[in-house]
Amino acid sequence: MQLSRDRRKRASAKVALTCLIAVMITVAAVTPILFLPKPSSASAYQSHVLSGKGNYLDPSVSPSGSLIAFASNRTGSYQIWLVNTKGSTVTRLTDSDGAKSDPQWSPAGNMIAFLSASSSLTSLWTINTDGSELAMVSLMGQSVQDFAWNPSTGMLAYDSYANGKWTISMAKIGLTPIQQTNDSSNSMYPSWNPNGKYLVYSSDRNGNFDIFVQNIATGAESMVTMSQGDNLAPRFSPNGEQLLFMSNRTGVWSIWTQDVNGSAPVNLLDQSQEFRLPPWSPVVDLFANAQWSPNGLSVLFVSSVVSGIQDAFVIQPNALVPVDELGDIGLGLIQTRISENLTGANSACWLPNGQGVVLTWNQGSDQGIWIVGFSPVTYSNPYGK
């Protein structure tokens, strides 16, 4: 699931407390970060897919890998567009009132869900990839922030704000949404496990935001985090065994993983980790949009809170790296700046085959949409191939 920079910045007002903490910590961290060395690139190739007037946001690649959906104001208001990966065919998919953002392909690749913002609400819509059958999914009076397609059923899960609370609902196209969480607390950031039988989300029912997993068939829930901070935007790994999420449990926002049963939590941006290359990490905020690679061995994210370092990075948590001056090799972590050969990146997503990353950037000669290959440059290939 990709998270829109513009849309998420607007949504941050609804989680004001956690975002305020993140901003305060970030400001304190800016000065030392700006003088740290730049990590190396692992780009095998790069291709400038599209450029032109306007801004480019929220890339999302079709399951076939042939088309990129994105949001752009290249002809005025923000609408959803399609472009093939060669950049030779560009199509405006939507042309209606309201700023469009965050396009996401259906598992079958025949529909796109997206958000449309009016002056007061942001609603969830779907449209066929030929531009037909535009349909509103969320209910009138609800404002949606996050959503995700069920990989098996084509159902959409989304969070919506109404009557002072965030709740999570599920909807089949053309049918009335079914609310999955109650109104006694806030529940946000829904996502699915790989077989579509479990829903994961964040809820503040116990005070701070913790992560819960719900069995859709039975309604049974389990709480999988328990910390003093907030744990938000959880995502299942491709094998369904781990969760990737944002947390400020240490006082600053960072990217974490842990087993679905709640064990083995790891802070991927912990600068004190032994055998880390390079030995530093960019500061992130809640909207870093951390994403598993298709094979689950790497994590893509965007750093957008430090002036001069708005870039896309890939972390390989279990790479083999040199551990001493003698050249001995051990298990460590490698972080790569994917956009090193570009000016920067404001949003990013994986290609379905995991061999590259799609980036958007809205400034200078690198404005537009890029595809950057990802061939890990390590002292020993972390994929074991």
Secondary structure, 3 states (H helix, E strand, C coil): CCCCHHHHHHHHHHHHHHHHHHHHHHHHHHHHHCCCCCCCCCCCCEEEEECCCCCEEEEEECCCCCEEEEEECCCCCCEEEEEECCCCCEEECCCCCCEEEEEEECCCCCEEEEEEECCCCEEEEEEECCCCCCEECCCCCCEEEEEEECCCCCCEEEEEEECCEEEEEEECCCCCCEECCCCCCCEEEEEECCCCCEEEEEECCCCCCEEEEEECCCCCEEECCCCCCCEEEEEECCCCCEEEEEECCCCCCEEEEEECCCCCCEECCCCCCCCEECCCCCCCCCCCCCEECCCCCCEEEEECCCCCCCEEEEEEEEEEEECCCCCCEEEEEEEEECCCCCCCCCEEEECCCCCEEEEEECCHHHCEEEEEECCCCCCECCCCC
